[in-house]
Amino acid sequence: MKKARFTALMVGAMIALSACGGNSANIEKKSSVTQNTSVAQSTSSKNSSSSMMSSSNQNENMISEVKGMATHNVVDHGGNTVEVPNEINRIVIDQIPILSTYMAYFQGDAPKIVGFAGSFKDIITKTALKNIAPELFKSSDTVYAQSDLNIEEIIKLKPDVIFYNAQNKEHAEILKKSGIPAVGFATIGASTPADPIERYKEWLRLLEDVFGEKGKMDNFIAEGDKIVADVTERIAKVDDKDRPDTMILWKYANGVPMVAGKGSFGDFWLQRLKVKNLAGETKGFAQVSMEQIYKWNPSLLFLDGPGLLDMIPSDVIENKVEGADFSTIKAVKDKRVYNTTLGMWNWFTPNPDAPLVLAWMASRTYPEQFKDYPLEDTIRKYYKDFYGYDVTDEEMKGMLDYNER
């Protein structure tokens, strides 16, 4: 169901031709920058960001003239100072799963994107993003697989700027040689922890820098922080004996399971839940044997969402996974296997639904303690207030329990 647009906010975003702000390191820090625009900008920003945003705050946003175009400098998550145009109308996204966060930045729209990996389109057809921002399907496919790069196709699209995975050094070198401004966004392996709750906010703050709209996402981030604080307070009251040993199945291919080990996005989700990550003895995204999973015997099993794992809870519970038998695992016997379409690309990765994802995970991890938590109402209000979108009953079904393809 397509939503009403936030017209006034969008007009303000479209006319911001030359302002640029930096990120702030904590909720109290304030900064001001020199502007060359008639649009009024906020001189203060309150947020709970990490030290990565502090490095971006060092940017003095010097305005220059290059080939007759006003520009400003942005310090990206790779520590690179990138000169970007003040007026950005064409964007290509390379590898970074930022589509839903980008949509949240524009309050329910995804303008200016002219190209990204075709596989992303397949993924978002399984989520509400296809209805919130259908304009994404008009963008060109630069490649199909997320990990691939075709610089020739990118150049044909004449982007003003490219967003890419700051940890992919090979792509960074190729993009740099193209002469097109390329801004790196952190994923796994950055200088700060890969906590999805913090990472999506870092992405939003860097988008503020790119578009010269410091403080634009203050309210959105603050409201998300309120949800996180409420959920965290409830989790803290759970007795240790009620905290299940947990595992996240990240991928499964050719009979080989891959789990969310120490330092991965999934590991930080489980830290937030205050449960033991049984795969924490591995590192990153780790291949393990079924025998190892039998040994761990998780009491709770989360499946990665659309895009990375083509598996739903009923596949596991009904023992329909080709090449693997999960039937002896405690989580399967107790039917405590869960998945969701929250995140609008994948709940596991950083995304603007991150506060909702934590609430969803907590309600599934601690059903008794969260039996009075208004999860559905919280989701509906969040989507309406910040994306301008009314979640349908069918979409809500997938958000609460993704168990149908």
Secondary structure, DSSP 8 states (H G I E B T S, - for coil): ------HHHHHHHHT--S------SSTT--------SSS---S-------HHHHHHHT-----EEETTEEEEEEE-TTS-EEEEESS---EEEES---HHHHHHHTTS--TTEEEE-HHHHHHHTTSTHHHH-GGGGGSEES-SSTT---HHHHHHT--SEEEEETT-HHHHHHHHHTTS-EEEE--TTSSS---HHHHHHHHHHHHHHHHT-TTTTHHHHHHHHHHHHHHHHHHHTS-GGG---EEEEEEEETTEEEEE-BTSHHHHHHHHHT--BGGGGSBSEEE--HHHHHHH--SEEEE--TTT----HHHHHTT--TT---TTSHHHHTT-EE---TTSS-TTS--TTHHHHHHHHHHHH-TTTTTT--HHHHHHHHHHHHH-----HHHHHHHH-----
